[in-house]
Amino acid sequence: MKNSIACVFPETLPTERFLLPLVQVFGQVVHMQAIENEPPEQRTATAFIEQCRQQGRLCPFTPVPLGDQRERFLALAQELHRRGDAKTSQLSMLTLAGLGRRDNAEPAHTILSRLLHGAEIREREQTELMLWQARLLIKLGEAYDIEQAELHHALHAISRKQDSLFAELCGEKENPFVLSVTGQDDGPETDNILRHRLKAWSRLCFHGSIPAPGLLVTHHRTAVDLLQEVYERRWRQSARLLASLPIPIPASAPTACPGEPPGRACPDLGRLLAGIAAAGSYLRLAGECELLLQAGLEEWSRVAADPAEPAILDLFYFPQALPAQLFAASFADSVSSRLDSGEEGTGGVVGLLRMS
């Protein structure tokens, strides 16, 4: 388990709800940072998240460092923040327009270079500008996540206050007029935001030759559905469900990382996951790996038998597909000429974490 790594996507800010089940299975969880050496976000941090960081079980990675452009990018981000919601809204619309439209009369790099002109950044190669655009969208996504977390917290506070007031008014009598306080349901707008974030994340993560550091895991069913749809259309076969691992997790997060998570009692599964992580979410499913898979599933069935309130980690296998090719074709509108270059018995692995 020590070397097994889960690489979460497309969110870039860790959340306790997502982290808690993953550390039961993996030795480490990593998440992307669009800007290298950024301090951890404190507004969404919890004691559990901080403890995971201190123990090295939660780490960031930056696939395309800004280098000597880092301070300039930070200055742009600070300027946008200083100008307020109007400028941020303009940036959001331009960024999403460039990432989302295929029929732009004006090239996306022209739109972005015009936006960045006020920050004294000259027009560069289109690829570099698209990377800047992806970073900007990721930062917008982080701001959105923070706003949603604060809204969720406020709604829970309202709900608790409401329950307390009704209890005082009604005593022990049942009250049929309790109001429901909930957040907004996911809809077309939320799904549209997710697709743009997937595109930005994929462009950055798979830009260079270094693969993502770990087994790719998401909690968005839409993301996995898109991967499967594109895979079936371009590779002309279906993905295979390797495993469904029910994960026993505490009802609430402990104040520290669990001392003995279930994954440590499954050495064969740990070796398999570590191998997939080391290969950048790529697997050669033959010989020893097939044996490890069967042995690992048997180990896990003994450790995680009948969990009370499980999360479930589904592992999907995409034969003959490199993760970089699959993500580019599914999310970044890139068509590779070598889609069928994978060898027989090899393929990418993507995890879907389903929460009850």
HUJO-V337420 format. One record per backbone hydrogen bond with DSSP energy under -1.0 kcal/mol. CO is the residue of the C=O (numbers start at 1). NH is the residue of the N-H. E is the energy in kcal/mol with one decimal. If there is no record, write none. Layout:
BEGIN
[[CO	NH	E] [CO	NH	E]]
END
This chain:
BEGIN
[[1	4	-1.7] [4	28	-1.6] [5	215	-2.9] [6	30	-2.9] [7	217	-2.6] [15	19	-2.6] [16	20	-2.6] [18	22	-1.0] [19	23	-2.1] [21	24	-1.1] [22	25	-1.3] [22	26	-3.1] [24	263	-2.5] [28	6	-2.4] [29	59	-2.2] [30	8	-2.1] [31	61	-1.7] [46	50	-2.5] [47	51	-2.1] [48	52	-2.2] [49	53	-2.1] [50	54	-2.4] [51	55	-1.9] [52	57	-2.5] [53	56	-1.4] [57	29	-2.4] [59	31	-1.7] [61	33	-2.7] [66	69	-1.8] [67	70	-1.7] [69	73	-2.3] [70	74	-2.5] [71	75	-2.3] [72	76	-2.0] [73	77	-2.4] [74	78	-2.6] [75	79	-2.3] [76	80	-2.4] [77	81	-2.0] [78	82	-2.4] [79	83	-2.2] [84	88	-1.9] [85	89	-2.8] [86	90	-1.9] [87	91	-2.7] [88	92	-2.6] [89	93	-2.5] [90	94	-2.4] [91	95	-2.9] [92	96	-2.7] [93	97	-2.2] [94	98	-2.3] [95	99	-2.0] [96	100	-2.6] [97	101	-2.0] [107	111	-1.7] [108	112	-2.3] [109	113	-2.3] [110	114	-2.0] [111	115	-1.8] [112	116	-2.5] [116	119	-1.4] [116	121	-1.5] [117	120	-1.9] [125	129	-2.1] [126	130	-2.4] [127	131	-1.7] [128	132	-2.0] [129	133	-2.6] [130	134	-2.5] [131	135	-2.3] [132	136	-2.5] [133	137	-2.3] [134	138	-2.3] [135	139	-2.3] [136	140	-2.1] [137	141	-2.5] [138	142	-2.1] [139	143	-2.1] [140	144	-2.3] [141	145	-2.4] [142	146	-2.4] [143	147	-2.3] [144	148	-2.5] [145	149	-2.4] [146	150	-2.4] [147	151	-2.5] [148	152	-2.8] [149	153	-2.3] [150	154	-2.4] [151	155	-2.7] [152	156	-2.1] [153	157	-2.0] [154	158	-2.4] [155	159	-2.5] [156	160	-2.5] [157	161	-2.4] [158	162	-2.8] [159	163	-2.5] [160	164	-2.2] [161	165	-2.4] [162	166	-2.6] [163	167	-2.0] [164	168	-1.9] [165	169	-2.4] [166	170	-2.6] [167	171	-1.6] [170	173	-2.3] [187	191	-2.4] [188	192	-2.2] [189	193	-2.1] [190	194	-2.2] [191	195	-1.9] [192	196	-1.7] [193	197	-2.2] [194	198	-2.6] [195	199	-1.9] [196	200	-2.4] [197	201	-2.9] [198	202	-2.4] [199	203	-2.3] [200	204	-1.8] [201	205	-2.9] [202	206	-2.2] [204	207	-1.3] [212	214	-2.2] [215	7	-2.9] [216	351	-3.5] [217	9	-1.8] [218	353	-3.0] [220	224	-1.4] [221	225	-2.7] [222	226	-2.2] [223	227	-2.0] [224	228	-2.5] [225	229	-2.4] [226	230	-2.4] [227	231	-2.4] [228	232	-2.4] [229	233	-1.6] [230	234	-2.6] [231	235	-2.7] [240	317	-3.6] [243	315	-2.7] [245	313	-2.5] [247	311	-1.8] [261	264	-1.8] [262	265	-1.9] [263	266	-1.6] [266	270	-2.5] [267	271	-2.3] [268	272	-2.0] [269	273	-2.7] [270	274	-2.4] [271	275	-2.0] [272	276	-2.1] [273	277	-2.6] [274	278	-2.5] [275	279	-1.4] [276	281	-2.0] [277	280	-1.6] [281	349	-2.6] [283	347	-1.8] [284	286	-1.8] [286	289	-1.7] [287	291	-1.7] [288	292	-2.8] [289	293	-2.4] [290	294	-2.1] [291	295	-2.7] [292	296	-3.0] [293	297	-2.4] [294	298	-1.8] [295	299	-2.3] [296	300	-2.6] [297	301	-2.1] [298	302	-1.2] [299	303	-1.9] [300	304	-3.0] [311	247	-4.1] [312	354	-3.3] [313	245	-2.8] [314	352	-2.7] [315	242	-2.6] [315	243	-1.1] [316	350	-2.2] [317	240	-3.0] [318	321	-1.7] [318	348	-1.6] [322	326	-2.7] [323	327	-2.8] [324	328	-2.0] [325	329	-2.5] [326	330	-2.0] [327	331	-2.8] [328	334	-2.1] [338	341	-1.5] [343	346	-1.8] [345	285	-2.1] [346	320	-5.1] [347	283	-3.1] [348	318	-3.1] [350	316	-3.0] [351	218	-2.4] [352	314	-2.8] [354	312	-2.7]]
END
